[in-house]
């Protein structure tokens, strides 16, 4: 083990060289064996050889090139990252490993990840992605802190008893639009009824059979029953997104037994408005629920928004609402801090 004073250590990242194979093989075997089945020596040999042989991947169907980099601390190898440039305009991390003796020191993992992002942008990638074992909580939480979003989880994927999480990070300059000129207010029946009705009908329509004027009348009637907070009356909560005093988004919420809340409708006139609604739903509804779920037929940008805010897909309903249409259920557990904020907000009201 190499002992270095943290403040004086020089950290560098370079391309892997022929003499690095033993280090790479040791790292991959030690780090991957608890979470993945298979021949890790053969895996290490294949990706290392591809990198050394001018990055040309002769067997990968979607691979444009494979590149390996070594992190050094005072010229001693401390970590590695292998990057695969894909034909789809993405870059895959497979894998990123910090040597055990350097973990938690010198920011090796962060520097390797930053190098990967810079590398991906130079290759005009729109997205960086990877997978990590759910049981590897240290790495999973590290990636979430660094801006990766959870795309999904596959059970028993690479090894029985080990679930694999799929994560990605968009590389565009800004993933969150400006939200300051949009406000969310409780539904005002006198003020909002006509515009709310028009927006729901224009956005939900044929994709959800039965959503019509009668359905909207029932939504409004449920809102009038909200004061009792009795779930058996199927009372509703309705919030409106306003921009320049116009209705630009609508959220309807139905509290259920056991404290989940079904969100329907969730409609917005723009991506920005959708983002505002999704970002604010947990705090708006924390006083009523521990968990939210919504039925949608989402566009890719809506999926990205939901994942960005911690929602996960929970189910698919082929023809559940209309012929030839598959509806998705997305869910979100409300965090304790959102519940605390909601309670404090109630206490602070005169």
Residue pairs with C-beta under 8 A, 6 or more apart in sequence:
1 101
2 73
2 74
2 76
2 101
4 73
4 74
4 106
6 105
6 106
9 73
9 74
9 106
10 73
10 74
10 75
11 71
11 72
11 73
11 78
11 106
11 107
11 108
11 111
12 71
12 72
12 75
13 69
13 70
13 71
13 72
13 111
13 112
13 115
14 69
14 70
14 72
15 51
15 67
15 68
15 69
15 70
16 24
16 48
16 51
16 52
16 68
16 69
16 70
16 80
17 70
18 52
20 48
20 68
20 70
20 77
20 80
21 44
21 45
21 48
23 70
23 77
23 80
24 44
24 48
24 68
24 70
24 80
25 40
25 41
25 44
25 45
25 48
27 79
27 80
27 97
27 99
28 40
28 43
28 44
28 95
28 97
29 40
29 41
29 44
30 100
31 95
31 97
32 40
32 43
32 95
33 40
34 135
35 133
35 135
35 136
35 158
35 159
35 162
36 133
36 158
36 159
36 162
37 158
37 159
37 160
38 158
47 66
47 68
47 82
47 94
48 68
50 56
50 57
50 58
50 66
51 66
51 67
51 68
51 82
55 65
55 66
55 67
56 65
57 63
57 64
57 65
57 66
57 84
60 66
60 84
62 86
62 87
62 88
63 84
63 85
63 86
63 87
64 85
64 86
64 87
65 84
65 85
66 82
66 83
66 84
66 85
67 82
67 83
67 84
67 85
67 119
68 80
68 81
68 82
68 83
69 80
69 81
69 82
69 83
69 112
69 115
69 119
70 77
70 79
70 80
71 77
71 78
71 79
71 80
71 81
71 98
71 108
71 111
71 112
72 78
73 102
73 105
73 106
73 108
77 99
78 98
78 99
78 101
78 102
78 106
78 108
79 96
79 97
79 98
79 99
79 102
79 108
79 109
79 112
80 96
80 97
80 112
81 93
81 95
81 96
81 97
81 112
81 113
81 115
81 116
82 93
82 94
82 95
82 96
83 91
83 92
83 93
83 94
83 116
83 119
83 120
84 91
84 92
84 94
85 91
85 123
85 125
86 92
86 125
89 124
89 125
89 126
89 127
90 120
90 125
90 126
90 127
90 128
90 129
91 116
91 119
91 120
91 123
91 125
91 127
91 128
91 129
92 128
92 129
92 130
93 113
93 116
93 128
93 129
93 130
94 130
94 131
95 130
96 109
96 112
96 113
96 116
96 130
98 108
98 109
98 112
99 108
102 108
103 109
109 142
110 146
113 146
116 128
117 128
117 169
117 171
120 127
120 128
120 171
121 171
125 171
126 170
126 171
126 172
127 168
127 169
127 170
127 171
128 148
128 168
128 169
128 171
129 151
129 166
129 167
129 168
129 169
130 143
130 148
130 167
130 168
131 157
131 164
131 165
131 166
131 167
132 139
132 140
132 143
132 164
132 165
132 167
133 139
133 140
133 158
133 159
133 162
133 163
133 164
133 165
134 140
134 153
134 162
134 163
134 164
134 165
135 162
135 163
140 165
140 167
143 167
144 150
144 167
146 169
147 169
148 167
148 168
148 169
149 167
149 168
149 169
149 304
149 307
149 308
150 165
150 166
150 167
150 307
150 310
150 312
151 166
151 167
151 168
151 307
152 165
152 166
152 312
152 313
153 163
153 164
153 165
153 166
153 312
154 163
154 164
154 166
155 163
156 162
156 163
157 163
157 164
158 164
170 304
175 304
175 308
176 275
176 308
177 271
177 272
177 275
178 272
179 272
179 275
179 276
179 279
181 243
181 244
182 241
182 242
182 243
182 248
182 249
182 272
182 273
182 276
183 241
183 242
183 243
184 239
184 240
184 241
184 242
184 249
184 276
184 277
184 280
184 284
185 239
185 240
185 242
186 238
186 239
186 240
187 196
187 223
187 238
187 239
187 240
188 240
189 220
189 223
189 224
192 240
192 247
193 220
195 246
195 247
196 216
196 238
196 240
196 247
196 250
197 213
197 216
199 247
199 248
199 249
199 250
199 267
199 269
200 211
200 216
200 250
200 265
200 267
201 211
201 212
201 213
201 216
203 265
203 267
203 268
204 211
204 265
204 267
205 211
206 322
207 297
207 321
207 322
207 325
207 327
208 295
208 321
208 322
208 327
209 321
209 322
210 321
211 265
219 236
219 238
219 252
220 238
222 233
222 234
222 235
222 236
222 254
223 235
223 236
223 237
223 238
225 233
225 234
225 235
225 236
226 235
226 236
226 237
228 235
229 235
229 255
229 288
231 255
231 256
231 257
234 254
235 254
235 255
236 252
236 253
236 254
237 252
237 253
237 254
237 255
237 285
237 288
238 250
238 251
238 252
238 253
239 250
239 251
239 253
239 277
239 284
240 247
240 249
240 250
240 251
241 247
241 248
241 249
241 250
241 251
241 268
241 273
241 276
241 277
242 248
243 273
248 268
248 269
248 270
248 273
249 267
249 268
249 269
249 273
249 274
249 276
249 277
250 265
250 266
250 267
250 268
251 263
251 265
251 266
251 277
251 281
251 284
252 263
252 264
252 265
252 266
253 261
253 262
253 263
253 285
253 288
253 292
254 261
254 262
254 264
255 261
255 288
255 289
256 262
259 288
259 289
259 290
259 291
260 289
260 290
260 291
260 292
260 293
261 285
261 288
261 289
261 291
261 292
261 293
262 293
262 294
262 295
263 281
263 292
263 293
263 294
264 294
264 295
266 274
266 277
266 278
266 294
266 296
268 274
268 276
268 277
271 301
271 305
274 302
274 305
275 305
278 305
278 306
278 309
278 311
279 309
281 292
281 332
282 292
282 332
282 334
282 335
282 338
283 338
283 341
283 342
283 345
284 342
285 292
285 334
285 342
286 334
286 338
286 339
286 341
286 342
286 343
287 339
287 342
287 343
287 346
289 334
290 333
290 334
290 339
291 331
291 332
291 333
291 334
292 331
292 332
292 334
293 314
293 329
293 330
293 331
293 332
294 311
294 329
294 330
294 331
295 317
295 320
295 321
295 327
295 328
295 329
296 302
296 327
296 328
296 330
297 325
297 326
297 327
297 328
298 306
298 328
298 330
306 330
309 332
310 332
311 330
311 331
311 332
312 330
312 331
312 332
313 328
313 329
313 330
314 329
314 330
314 331
315 328
315 329
316 326
316 327
316 328
316 329
317 326
317 327
317 328
317 329
318 326
319 325
319 326
320 326
320 327
321 327
